[in-house]
Amino acid sequence: MHLHLTGLSVCVVLLSCLIASTIHAQSDDVLETREVVVSSTRLPDAPVDARTLPAKVTVITAEDIQKSGAKSVQEAIQLATGIVMYDGVGNAFQQTIDLRGFNGLPVPNTTVFVDGQRMNEPDFNTVNFDLIPYETIDRIEIIPGAAAIYGKNSMGGVINIITKRGADKHQATGETLFGSFHRERYTLNASGPIGKLDYYTNFSRETESGYRDESAARISRFFGKLGYRPTEHTDVTVSYTYVKDRLQQAGTLPLSQAAIDPKRNFTPGDFFDSETSVLRLNARHELPLGFSVNVNGFYRRLAQDQFTRGQSSQSSNIFTTESRGGVFQLNHDASLFGHRNALVLGNEYTRNDFDNRSVASFFSFPGSFPSLRSTDETILGLYAQDALHLTSELILTVGVRYDRNHLDFIDNLDSTNNGSKVFHRTTPRAGLTYLVTPSVSFYFNYGQGFRVPTYNELFGSGLGPFGSGNPNLRPVRSNNFEVGARARIQTWGEASVALFRADVRDEIYLVCGDPSTCNFGTPANQNIPESRRQGIETTFKARFNQYFDGMVNYTYTQATFQSDLVLNPYFVGFNPFLENVKRGDSIPLVPKNRLSVTGNYHPAPGWTISLTGLYVSTQFHQGDEENVQPRIPGYLTLNSRIAYERPVPGGHLSGFLMLNNMLDQRYYTSGIMAPNTLTGGGAVERFVMPAPAIAIYGGVSYRFEGL
């Protein structure tokens, strides 16, 4: 891996120092770091010590989320290594999240699971994080890099979310949050045991007027989970989620206007209405001789209404999606010839039916262009993984998965566009972990990943006659490598470092095959030969004494094209805008450097004062794949928080006051190159997405605790 030498040298020196300090640990330290356990299989089974896994896994607990002051899933994970995050639509709830240099364009390459169910939408593989009940999260596991057993579209990695359930005591909690931009949130939850049953319920209502003009949000969520443990060997949960929201989308602004009034909406009217219902069943049963069975089943219905107004067009889209399916997993954890061996066998089935009704109109063309489409998708996956302890210090992990993805597309207005595609793929994985000491481990892994083309990429965009579909597209493939180390420093700290590389084949872009004949309507989605993501991720956590603790996360990422090609990202009038991309050019919207530093001070029992800084370096605009335009400037934000919690008679009381962007920095999280037909006469300009200015939030929470 030809990584930045200075960054690599620093990581190696740091890791050497950490290992040395760990080996010479003293026994009289009294402060302790928590033991990190994770789910290492497609469906959670017995928790596994993260030190034994050949991957840099990040675990964020409900306690971590509460202490950070995060107000959404994206904010909860934004400081973790490997995260690519930006606002692409212009509100506080729909930030794009991807991992390890994949920027969510044209579709995300990170898979998100909630209690075993894949949450990526089947049409564009996007994740509507606003539809995940944020207050119900018990833990988030971030597993970067291709992991074979999780299936398609996971080249960047996996974000695995596990929700809360009832504990051994009854409790009821009421929470409120108020703040800038008229942000309000009200939450009620209750949980507890009923004999062999346990329950957890949550209702929340959240509204905001938004920092930008027409960027308001209104969200209502309900979540209920019922658990049943008839014996110590059996555990069953059933949950139901309902979310309804309306989100306005302010969109990007020309840079010249953003510098004057960043709150303005350039093309008003965009909104996104959603209503979703999800029913999940999860069960685990322990069998004799080290066997256990895990089962997951789900049904989900999503209805969405989206209106988008551009400079030269507008469209109204109504989406309806029904998904159902499940996973069956057999686990066996026992000794094989005196060595511990954990074997997992599983199969996964999903059926997605999604319909799209849309009407597009172009201001320079008379009339409108309707579209009425239906797509059926059937997904079958078979997977196996085995972790064998070759010795007490050496662990070999191997896995393989077979996927079959069948798409049937029907154009109800023009049957000549109908099509059917079947994709097959077998993806292997192998890793080796070496436990140098009880506190230090090294690992290496190799895995393959793939992404199936979306129905839109295969069969057209649906914007009237200007589709760009290509039914001959091949799946995107990647070969992923990672080497890393973890160290526990005495009893007060821990550190990790990972070097990764993903060699990607057949990424999908809008390509002009022959620039001399690339006329209006001719460019189509094409597979490009090669691209690459590689970098370094480092994490350092420490609790120095009872008063101070902190964390540092740093990510260095190179995302580059590895082939010469000519792209056609947009048109200027009727003329294609061509980009001559050279090997080594950077992929847009992937900053090379991301650094987060968090410090916590505990001056007295119950009090915590926190300061968090996030630095994100420059990045190229979308549409500037040839890297010739000025970049989106880097930015540094500082957030502070004061929190207090204490037990009171019959319960627990807590409150906080938080100041975001306390330096009132004016910055942009994303940008795009596009023609400005409203004020620029059609000239290509830089459009940017303004981030919120200084903001203050406060809230209180009271938890009643019963028997």
C-alpha positions in Angstrom: 0.0 0.0 0.0 1.6 3.3 -1.1 0.2 5.3 1.8 1.3 8.7 3.0 4.7 7.9 4.6 4.6 10.4 7.4 1.2 9.3 8.6 2.2 5.6 8.5 5.5 6.3 10.4 3.6 8.2 13.1 1.2 5.3 13.5 4.0 2.7 13.7 5.9 4.7 16.3 2.7 5.3 18.3 1.8 1.7 18.2 5.3 0.6 19.3 5.1 2.9 22.3 1.7 1.6 23.2 2.8 -2.0 23.0 5.9 -1.3 25.1 3.9 0.5 27.8 1.4 -2.4 27.8 4.0 -5.1 28.2 5.5 -3.2 31.1 2.2 -2.5 32.8 2.1 -2.0 36.5 -0.4 -3.9 38.7 -1.2 -1.0 41.0 -3.4 0.9 38.5 -7.0 1.1 39.7 -8.8 2.7 36.7 -10.3 0.3 34.2 -11.4 0.4 30.6 -14.5 -1.5 29.6 -14.3 -4.8 27.9 -15.6 -4.6 24.3 -17.7 -7.4 23.0 -19.3 -7.6 19.6 -21.5 -9.7 17.4 -19.2 -11.5 14.9 -21.9 -13.3 12.9 -24.8 -12.3 10.6 -27.3 -12.7 13.5 -26.0 -12.0 17.0 -25.0 -15.2 18.9 -22.8 -15.3 22.0 -20.8 -12.1 22.3 -17.2 -12.2 21.1 -14.2 -10.4 22.5 -13.3 -7.7 19.9 -9.5 -8.5 20.3 -10.0 -11.9 18.6 -11.6 -10.5 15.4 -9.5 -9.7 12.3 -11.0 -6.3 11.9 -11.1 -2.8 13.4 -14.5 -2.8 15.1 -16.0 0.2 16.8 -18.7 -0.2 19.4 -20.9 2.8 20.5 -23.2 2.1 23.4 -26.4 3.9 24.5 -24.3 5.4 27.3 -21.8 6.7 24.8 -24.6 8.2 22.7 -26.1 10.0 25.7 -22.7 11.4 26.9 -21.9 12.7 23.4 -25.2 14.6 23.1 -25.8 13.2 19.6 -29.3 13.9 18.3 -29.4 11.4 15.4 -27.8 8.1 14.4 -25.4 10.0 12.0 -24.3 12.3 14.8 -23.7 9.3 17.1 -21.2 7.7 14.7 -19.7 10.7 13.0 -16.6 10.8 15.1 -15.7 7.1 14.5 -12.8 6.2 12.2 -13.6 5.4 8.5 -16.8 7.4 8.4 -17.6 9.5 5.3 -20.4 11.9 6.2 -21.9 14.9 4.6 -25.2 16.7 4.0 -26.5 16.2 0.5 -30.0 17.5 0.7 -30.1 20.4 3.2 -31.7 19.4 6.5 -30.6 18.0 9.9 -31.9 14.4 9.5 -30.7 13.1 6.1 -27.0 13.2 6.2 -25.2 10.6 3.9 -23.1 8.0 5.7 -20.6 5.7 4.1 -17.4 4.0 5.1 -13.7 3.9 4.0 -13.7 6.2 1.0 -17.1 5.2 -0.5 -19.1 8.5 -0.6 -22.6 7.2 -1.2 -22.5 8.1 -4.9 -24.1 7.0 -7.0 -25.4 4.7 -4.2 -24.1 3.8 -0.7 -21.7 0.9 -0.3 -22.3 0.4 3.4 -25.0 -1.9 4.7 -27.1 -1.0 7.8 -28.8 -3.7 9.9 -31.3 -3.2 12.8 -31.9 -6.3 14.9 -30.8 -8.5 12.0 -32.9 -6.7 9.3 -31.3 -5.0 6.4 -32.4 -1.4 6.4 -31.0 -0.3 3.0 -33.8 0.6 0.5 -34.0 -1.9 -2.3 -34.3 0.7 -5.1 -31.2 2.9 -4.5 -29.5 1.1 -1.5 -29.9 4.3 0.6 -30.6 4.3 4.3 -33.3 6.5 5.8 -31.7 7.0 9.2 -34.7 9.2 10.1 -36.8 6.1 10.1 -34.7 4.4 12.7 -36.0 5.1 16.2 -32.9 6.8 17.5 -33.9 6.7 21.2 -34.3 2.9 21.2 -30.6 2.1 20.3 -28.8 -0.1 22.8 -25.5 -0.3 20.8 -24.0 0.4 17.4 -21.3 -1.8 15.9 -19.3 -0.4 13.0 -17.5 -3.2 11.1 -15.5 -1.6 8.2 -14.4 -3.4 5.1 -16.0 -6.2 3.1 -17.4 -8.9 5.4 -18.6 -11.9 3.3 -21.4 -13.1 5.6 -23.3 -9.8 5.4 -23.9 -10.0 1.7 -24.2 -7.6 -1.1 -23.5 -3.8 -1.1 -21.2 -4.0 1.9 -17.9 -3.0 0.3 -17.4 -0.1 2.7 -18.5 -2.1 5.7 -21.5 -2.8 8.0 -23.3 -0.7 10.6 -25.1 -3.1 12.9 -27.7 -1.5 15.3 -29.2 -3.4 18.2 -32.2 -2.0 20.0 -33.0 -2.0 23.7 -35.2 -4.4 25.6 -36.8 -4.6 29.0 -34.4 -5.0 32.0 -35.0 -6.7 35.4 -36.7 -3.6 36.9 -39.7 -1.5 35.8 -38.8 2.0 34.7 -40.5 4.9 32.9 -38.6 7.9 31.5 -39.6 11.2 30.1 -37.1 13.3 28.2 -37.3 16.7 26.5 -34.9 18.7 24.3 -35.1 22.3 23.2 -32.8 24.4 21.2 -31.8 26.5 18.2 -33.8 26.5 15.0 -36.9 25.7 17.1 -35.7 22.2 17.7 -38.0 20.3 20.1 -38.1 16.6 21.1 -40.3 14.8 23.5 -39.7 11.2 24.4 -41.5 8.8 26.7 -40.4 5.2 27.3 -41.2 2.4 29.7 -39.7 -1.0 30.2 -39.6 -3.9 32.7 -40.3 -7.6 33.4 -43.6 -9.5 33.5 -42.7 -12.9 34.7 -40.9 -14.6 31.9 -41.7 -11.7 29.6 -40.1 -8.3 29.3 -41.2 -5.2 27.5 -39.8 -2.0 26.1 -41.9 0.8 24.6 -40.9 4.2 23.2 -42.7 7.1 21.7 -41.0 10.3 20.5 -42.0 13.5 18.7 -39.5 15.7 17.1 -39.8 19.0 15.2 -37.5 21.7 13.8 -37.9 24.8 11.7 -34.3 24.3 10.3 -31.3 26.4 9.9 -32.0 26.9 6.1 -35.1 28.3 4.6 -37.5 25.5 4.0 -35.5 22.9 5.8 -38.1 22.1 8.5 -38.7 18.6 9.9 -41.6 16.8 11.7 -41.0 13.2 12.9 -43.2 10.9 15.0 -41.9 7.5 16.1 -43.2 4.5 18.0 -41.3 1.4 19.0 -42.4 -1.6 21.0 -40.5 -4.8 21.9 -41.8 -7.8 23.8 -39.3 -10.4 24.9 -39.9 -14.0 26.2 -37.5 -16.3 28.0 -39.3 -19.5 28.8 -36.1 -21.2 29.8 -32.5 -20.2 30.2 -31.8 -21.7 26.8 -34.5 -19.9 24.8 -34.9 -16.2 24.0 -37.6 -14.7 21.7 -38.3 -11.1 20.9 -41.0 -9.5 18.7 -40.9 -5.8 17.9 -43.0 -3.3 16.0 -41.8 0.1 14.6 -43.9 2.9 13.2 -42.4 6.2 11.9 -44.1 9.0 10.1 -42.2 12.2 9.0 -42.1 15.1 6.7 -38.7 16.6 5.9 -38.0 19.6 3.7 -34.9 19.7 1.7 -33.2 23.1 1.1 -30.6 21.8 -1.4 -27.3 23.4 -2.4 -26.6 27.0 -3.2 -24.3 28.7 -5.7 -21.1 29.5 -3.8 -21.5 33.2 -4.6 -24.9 33.3 -2.9 -23.9 31.0 0.0 -21.2 33.5 0.9 -23.9 36.2 1.2 -26.9 34.3 2.7 -26.2 30.7 3.6 -29.8 30.2 4.8 -31.4 30.8 1.4 -33.2 28.1 -0.6 -32.2 28.3 -4.3 -35.0 26.2 -5.7 -37.8 26.1 -3.1 -40.4 23.4 -2.6 -38.5 20.1 -2.1 -39.9 17.8 0.5 -39.8 14.2 1.5 -42.8 12.4 3.2 -42.4 8.9 4.7 -44.4 6.4 6.6 -43.0 3.1 7.5 -44.2 0.1 9.6 -41.8 -2.8 10.5 -42.5 -6.0 12.3 -39.6 -8.2 13.4 -39.2 -11.6 15.1 -35.9 -12.8 16.5 -35.3 -16.0 18.4 -32.3 -17.9 19.7 -32.3 -21.4 21.2 -29.4 -23.3 22.7 -29.1 -27.0 21.8 -27.0 -29.7 23.3 -23.3 -30.3 22.3 -22.5 -26.7 21.7 -25.2 -26.0 19.0 -27.5 -23.1 18.9 -30.1 -21.8 16.4 -30.8 -18.1 15.5 -33.9 -17.1 13.5 -34.9 -13.7 12.2 -38.1 -12.8 10.3 -39.4 -9.4 9.2 -42.1 -7.5 7.3 -41.7 -3.9 6.3 -43.9 -1.5 4.4 -42.6 1.9 3.3 -44.6 4.7 1.5 -42.7 7.8 0.4 -43.7 10.9 -1.5 -40.9 13.1 -2.8 -41.1 16.4 -4.7 -37.9 17.9 -6.2 -37.7 21.2 -8.0 -34.5 21.8 -10.0 -33.4 24.7 -12.1 -34.9 23.4 -15.3 -37.2 20.6 -14.2 -39.4 19.3 -11.4 -40.6 15.9 -10.5 -43.0 14.2 -8.1 -42.2 10.7 -7.1 -44.4 8.3 -5.1 -42.6 5.1 -3.9 -44.2 2.1 -2.2 -42.0 -0.7 -1.0 -42.9 -4.0 0.7 -40.2 -6.2 2.0 -40.4 -9.5 3.8 -37.9 -12.3 4.6 -35.7 -13.8 7.2 -32.5 -15.5 8.2 -31.9 -19.0 9.6 -28.5 -19.5 11.3 -27.0 -22.6 12.9 -24.1 -22.1 15.3 -21.7 -24.6 16.8 -19.1 -23.6 19.4 -17.1 -26.5 20.8 -13.6 -28.1 20.8 -12.1 -29.6 17.7 -9.1 -31.9 18.5 -8.5 -29.9 21.6 -8.9 -26.5 19.9 -11.9 -24.2 20.2 -13.9 -23.9 17.0 -16.9 -21.6 16.3 -18.8 -22.6 13.1 -21.7 -20.7 11.6 -24.0 -21.8 8.8 -26.8 -19.7 7.5 -29.2 -18.8 4.8 -31.0 -15.6 4.0 -34.1 -14.9 2.0 -35.6 -11.5 1.1 -38.4 -10.5 -1.3 -38.8 -6.8 -2.2 -41.7 -5.4 -4.2 -41.3 -1.7 -5.0 -43.4 0.6 -7.2 -42.6 4.0 -8.5 -45.1 6.5 -9.9 -43.6 9.8 -11.0 -44.3 12.8 -13.2 -41.4 14.9 -14.5 -41.7 18.1 -16.4 -39.0 20.2 -18.1 -39.5 23.9 -18.2 -38.0 24.1 -21.8 -40.3 21.3 -23.1 -44.1 21.3 -23.3 -46.1 18.8 -21.3 -45.0 16.3 -18.7 -43.4 12.9 -18.7 -45.2 10.3 -16.5 -43.6 7.1 -15.3 -45.3 4.0 -13.8 -42.8 1.2 -12.8 -42.8 -1.9 -10.8 -39.8 -4.0 -9.7 -39.7 -7.4 -7.9 -36.5 -8.4 -6.3 -35.7 -11.8 -4.8 -32.5 -12.2 -2.8 -31.1 -15.6 -1.7 -27.9 -15.9 0.4 -26.0 -18.9 1.8 -23.1 -18.3 4.1 -20.6 -20.1 6.3 -17.9 -18.8 8.7 -15.5 -20.7 10.9 -13.2 -19.4 13.6 -10.6 -21.9 14.7 -8.2 -21.4 17.6 -5.0 -22.9 16.1 -3.3 -22.2 19.4 -4.3 -20.2 22.4 -2.7 -17.2 20.7 -3.5 -17.8 17.0 -7.0 -17.6 15.6 -7.9 -18.4 11.9 -11.2 -17.0 10.6 -12.5 -18.0 7.2 -15.9 -17.4 5.6 -17.7 -17.6 2.3 -21.1 -16.4 1.0 -23.1 -17.1 -2.1 -25.7 -14.6 -3.3 -28.3 -14.8 -6.0 -30.1 -11.5 -6.8 -33.0 -11.6 -9.3 -34.6 -8.4 -10.6 -37.8 -8.2 -12.6 -38.6 -4.7 -14.0 -41.9 -3.7 -15.5 -42.6 -0.4 -17.2 -46.4 -0.2 -17.2 -46.4 2.6 -19.8 -43.9 1.2 -22.2 -43.4 -2.6 -22.2 -40.3 -2.3 -24.5 -38.4 -1.2 -21.4 -39.2 -4.3 -19.4 -36.3 -6.4 -18.3 -35.1 -9.2 -16.0 -31.6 -9.6 -14.6 -30.0 -12.3 -12.4 -26.7 -11.7 -10.6 -24.7 -14.4 -8.9 -21.7 -13.9 -6.7 -19.5 -15.9 -4.3 -17.4 -13.9 -1.9 -14.8 -15.3 0.4 -13.1 -14.0 3.5 -10.1 -15.0 5.5 -8.4 -13.5 8.5 -5.7 -14.3 11.1 -5.5 -12.9 14.6 -2.4 -13.2 16.8 -2.7 -12.5 20.5 0.8 -11.4 21.5 -0.2 -10.8 25.1 -3.5 -10.7 26.9 -3.5 -7.0 26.1 -2.0 -6.8 22.5 -3.2 -8.4 19.3 -2.3 -8.2 15.6 -4.5 -9.2 12.7 -4.7 -9.5 8.9 -7.7 -10.1 6.8 -8.7 -10.4 3.2 -12.3 -10.2 1.9 -14.2 -9.6 -1.3 -17.2 -7.4 -1.7 -19.7 -6.6 -4.5 -22.6 -4.3 -5.3 -25.5 -5.2 -7.5 -26.6 -2.4 -10.0 -29.8 -0.8 -8.9 -32.9 -1.0 -11.1 -32.5 2.7 -11.9 -28.9 2.1 -13.2 -30.1 -0.9 -15.2 -33.3 0.4 -16.7 -33.1 4.2 -16.7 -33.6 7.3 -14.6 -37.2 7.8 -15.3 -36.8 11.6 -16.0 -38.8 11.6 -19.2 -36.9 10.7 -22.3 -33.5 11.3 -20.8 -32.8 8.0 -19.2 -29.3 6.6 -18.7 -30.0 2.9 -18.0 -27.8 0.1 -19.2 -29.1 -3.5 -18.7 -25.6 -4.8 -19.5 -24.0 -3.4 -16.3 -21.9 -5.8 -14.3 -21.8 -5.9 -10.5 -19.2 -3.8 -8.8 -16.5 -5.9 -7.2 -13.8 -5.2 -4.6 -10.8 -7.0 -3.1 -10.2 -5.7 0.4 -7.1 -6.0 2.5 -6.6 -4.9 6.1 -3.7 -5.2 8.7 -3.9 -3.8 12.1 -3.2 -4.0 15.8 -4.9 -3.4 19.1 -3.4 -2.7 22.5 -4.8 -2.3 26.0 -2.5 0.1 27.9 -2.2 -1.0 31.5 -5.7 -0.5 33.0 -6.3 3.1 31.8 -6.3 3.1 28.0 -6.6 1.4 24.7 -5.4 2.0 21.2 -5.8 0.5 17.7 -4.4 1.1 14.2 -5.5 -0.3 10.9 -4.2 0.0 7.4 -6.7 -0.9 4.7 -7.0 -1.1 0.9 -9.9 -1.8 -1.4 -9.2 -2.4 -5.1 -12.5 -1.9 -6.9 -13.5 -3.2 -10.3 -16.4 -2.1 -12.5 -17.6 0.9 -10.5 -20.6 2.5 -12.2 -20.5 6.1 -13.6 -22.2 8.1 -16.3 -19.6 7.6 -19.1 -19.2 9.0 -22.6 -17.7 6.2 -24.5 -16.8 8.2 -27.6 -16.4 12.0 -26.9 -16.6 12.9 -30.6 -20.2 11.5 -30.8 -21.3 12.1 -27.2 -24.5 14.0 -28.0 -27.5 14.7 -25.8 -29.1 11.5 -24.5 -26.3 9.3 -25.6 -24.2 8.8 -22.4 -25.2 5.9 -20.3 -24.2 4.2 -17.0 -21.0 2.2 -17.6 -18.6 0.1 -15.6 -15.3 1.8 -15.3 -12.2 -0.5 -15.1 -10.5 0.3 -11.8 -10.6 2.6 -8.7 -9.1 2.3 -5.2 -9.6 3.3 -1.6 -6.8 3.0 0.9 -5.8 4.6 4.2 -5.0 4.5 7.9 -7.3 4.5 10.9 -6.2 5.1 14.4 -8.0 5.3 17.7 -6.7 6.2 21.2 -8.9 6.2 24.3 -7.7 6.9 27.9 -9.0 7.5 31.3 -6.2 9.3 33.1 -7.8 9.6 36.5 -11.2 10.1 38.0 -11.4 13.6 36.6 -10.2 13.3 33.0 -10.8 11.0 30.1 -10.8 11.4 26.3 -10.6 9.9 22.9 -8.8 10.7 19.6 -9.8 9.3 16.2 -7.9 9.9 13.0 -8.5 8.7 9.5 -6.4 9.2 6.4 -8.1 8.1 3.2 -7.0 8.1 -0.5 -9.9 7.5 -2.9 -8.7 7.5 -6.5 -9.5 6.5 -10.0 -7.1 3.9 -11.4 -8.0 4.2 -15.1 -8.2 7.0 -17.6 -11.8 7.7 -18.7 -14.2 10.3 -20.0 -17.2 11.1 -17.8 -20.3 13.0 -18.6 -21.7 14.1 -15.1 -24.2 16.7 -16.5 -25.2 18.8 -19.5 -24.8 22.5 -20.2 -27.9 23.2 -22.2 -28.0 20.5 -24.9 -24.2 20.0 -24.8 -22.5 17.3 -22.7 -20.0 18.5 -20.1 -17.1 16.1 -20.5 -14.4 15.3 -17.9 -11.1 13.8 -18.9 -10.3 11.8 -15.8 -6.7 10.6 -15.4 -5.4 7.7 -13.3 -4.7 9.0 -9.8 -7.4 11.7 -9.8 -9.2 11.8 -6.5 -12.8 10.7 -6.1 -15.0 13.7 -5.0 -16.6 14.1 -1.6 -13.9 12.0 0.2 -11.7 14.1 2.5 -8.2 12.7 3.0 -8.0 13.7 6.7 -10.6 13.4 9.4 -9.5 14.1 13.0 -11.8 14.1 16.1 -10.7 14.8 19.7 -13.0 14.5 22.7 -12.1 15.5 26.2 -14.2 15.0 29.3 -13.7 16.6 32.7 -15.6 15.4 35.8 -15.1 18.1 38.5 -17.5 16.6 41.0 -19.8 13.5 41.2 -22.5 13.7 38.6 -20.9 16.6 36.6 -19.3 16.2 33.2 -17.9 19.0 31.0 -17.0 17.9 27.5 -15.3 19.5 24.5 -15.2 17.9 21.1 -13.3 19.1 18.0 -13.8 17.7 14.5 -11.5 18.6 11.6 -12.3 17.6 8.1 -9.9 18.4 5.3 -10.6 19.7 1.8 -12.5 17.6 -0.8 -13.4 17.9 -4.4 -16.9 18.8 -5.6 -19.2 16.1 -7.1 -18.9 16.6 -10.8 -15.2 17.6 -10.6 -13.8 14.1 -11.0 -10.9 15.5 -13.1 -9.8 17.7 -10.1 -9.5 21.0 -11.8 -11.8 23.2 -9.7 -11.0 24.8 -6.3 -11.9 22.3 -3.5 -14.5 22.6 -0.8 -12.5 24.2 2.1 -11.7 22.1 5.1 -13.3 23.0 8.4 -12.8 22.7 12.1 -15.8 22.7 14.5 -15.9 22.7 18.3 -18.8 21.5 20.4 -19.1 21.8 24.2 -21.5 20.2 26.6 -22.2 20.4 30.4 -24.2 17.5 31.9 -25.4 16.7 35.3 -27.1 13.6 36.7 -28.0 12.4 40.1 -30.2 9.9 41.8 -33.4 11.3 43.4 -36.0 9.6 45.5 -37.8 7.0 43.3 -35.6 7.6 40.2 -32.9 9.4 38.4 -32.7 13.0 37.2 -30.4 14.4 34.5 -30.0 17.5 32.4 -27.6 19.0 29.9 -26.7 22.2 28.0 -24.8 21.9 24.7 -23.2 24.4 22.4 -22.5 23.3 18.8 -20.2 25.1 16.4 -19.2 27.3 19.3 -16.8 29.3 17.1 -19.6 30.0 14.7 -17.6 28.7 11.7 -19.2 29.1 8.3 -18.4 26.0 6.4 -19.8 23.6 3.8 -20.1 19.8 4.1 -20.5 19.0 0.4 -20.6 20.5 -3.0 -21.4 19.9 -6.6 -20.5 21.3 -10.0 -23.5 22.2 -12.0 -24.8 24.8 -14.6 -26.6 27.8 -13.1 -29.5 28.4 -15.4 -31.3 30.8 -13.1 -28.7 33.5 -12.4 -25.6 32.4 -14.2 -26.8 32.1 -17.8 -26.1 28.4 -17.9 -22.5 28.8 -16.8 -21.0 26.0 -14.7 -20.6 27.0 -11.0 -19.7 25.5 -7.7 -22.8 24.7 -5.6 -22.2 24.1 -1.9 -24.2 22.8 1.1 -24.0 25.3 4.0 -23.7 23.8 7.5 -25.6 25.2 10.6 -24.2 28.2 12.4 -23.7 28.3 16.2 -26.5 26.5 18.0 -27.5 25.8 21.6 -29.5 22.9 23.0 -30.7 21.9 26.4 -32.7 19.1 27.9 -33.9 17.3 31.0 -34.7 13.7 31.7 -36.4 12.0 34.6 -36.4 8.2 35.0 -38.8 6.6 37.5 -37.4 3.3 38.8 -39.7 0.7 40.3 -39.1 -2.8 41.6 
